[in-house]
């Protein structure tokens, strides 16, 4: 049985991390956290990516 991981939209991740959508777009462009893409080319993230972002923010490796 295959269990799919929840996918989060850009806006949802911005709210969860308390950063702007522009910040997430910049991190994607700079290669810090490369977003997945929908068929319509909208950015999406997995729960695993969000946890990694939280950890990097906590460590001070990245900031908004």
Secondary structure as UniProt FT lines:
FT   STRAND          7..9
FT   HELIX           10..17
FT   HELIX           21..30
FT   STRAND          36..37
FT   TURN            39..40
FT   STRAND          43..46
FT   HELIX           47..59
//
